[in-house]
Amino acid sequence: MSSADKNPNNVMGGLKATINNPKVSDEAKDSARERLNDMVNSGAGTTTETTPDLNDNHVIGGYKATLNNDRVSEEAKAHAREILDAAGVLEEFEEGGSQEQRDEHENRVLGGYKAALNNPNVSEAAKEHAREFLRERNAL
């Protein structure tokens, strides 16, 4: 793999690990610091203080979870809102997702209730609740 094919964020992470590894020589640490500084100054990759790769759904999911976590500070939630807004998903998230996502969720819920009706391990009371739910939504 050529250096052009490498993810700059991963390279930077490796250089940071080298700098903090007690088994690495001082010469190697100095070289890693120099290379890391060159990457930061050239704008290659991002640092931990800047926006992460917003194409990573796991990162987006983490910021969404931050907004729903009661143990997270308001400052952290504000930062998460900024990141999600920059990624173009904040408004959609706060509105409960796109119409397509809401429809897909509703279909899955209805499918779950319909499956309960045919499951021999579901109590008769739960099946009656499922029937009521489905009737209310004209899905029975």
N, C-alpha and C positions, 0 to 999 in steps of 0.2 A: 504494500500500500504506500503510495507516495505521500509526501507531507501535504500536498494539496487536497488529498482525499480524507485527511484526518479532521475530526471535529475539533475546532479550536478550543471549545470549552473543556473537552476531555484532556487535551494537551495541557491547558492551563491547570487543570486539576492535578494532573500528574506532576507538573513542575512544583506546585504548592506542596504536594506530598513529599517530593524530594527535599524541599527546603526544610520541612519539619521532621524528617526521618533522622533519628540519632545515629543510625548506622551508615549514613552517607558522609563522605569526606567533605571538608570545608571547601575544597576546590570545586567539587561537583555542585555543592549548594550555591556557591558564588555564580557558577555557570547557569544554574537554573534560575537564580534571581535575575541575572542579566537577560536571559531569554524571555522570562515572564514580563519584565519591564518593557522589553521591545514589543511583545505582543500587545500589552495594555496600551502602550503609546501609539501603536499602529491601528488600534481599534479592532484587532482580530479577537473574536470571541467576546464574551462578556465576563464581568467579574461578579462576585456574589452580591455586590452592592447594586447591580443593575438588573434589568428585566431578564428573567430566564427565557429559555426557548419556549415561546408561547405556542408552538405547534405540538408540544408534548401534552397529550390529554391528561396525563397523570399530574402534571404541574397545574394545569387549569383546575382539575378536580380538587387538588389540595387547597387552592385559593378559595374555591367554592365552599369547601368544608370549613375553612377558617371563618367564613361569614356566618356559619350556622353553629359555631362552637361557643358556648357560653363562657368558657374559661379563657377565651382569647381577648386581649385588650382592645379597646376601641381604636387605638393607634394601629395595631396590626390589622384590624378589620378595614380601616381606611386605606392602608397600603394594599390589601387584597382587592378592594374595590378599584383602586387605580390600575392595578395589573389587569384585572378582568375587563375594565373599560378599555384599556389599551389593546387588549386582544379582541375587542369587539363582542364580548359575550356577556357583559354585565347586565345590560338592559334585558336581554333575552332571559338570563338567569333569574333576575329579580321579578320578572313577569311570569315565572313558572315555566319557562322554556318556550320554544316555538309552537305554533299550532300543531305542526306535524308531531312534535314530541309529546304534546298533551294528548293528541289522538292515539298515538301508539301506547301511551301509558294507560289510557282508558280501555283500549282493546285488551291489554294484558290483564287488567283488573277483571274485566268481564269474563275473559277466558279462565281466570282462576276460579271465579264463582261457578262457572259452568262445569269445570273439572270437579269441583267439590260435590256437585250433584251426583256424579257418577262414581265417586270414590267410596268404597265400602267401609273405609276407616273413619269417615266423617259422620258425626252424630246426626240424628234426625233434627235436632234443634239448629245445628249449624246449616244443615241443608235447607231448612225453612227460611233461615236468615238469608241464604244465598238466593232462594226463589224470590223473596221480597225485594232484595236489592236489584235483581235482574228485571223483575216486573216494573219497578219504579223507572227503569231506564229503557223500557220496551225492548228488552234483549232476551226475553224468554219465549 
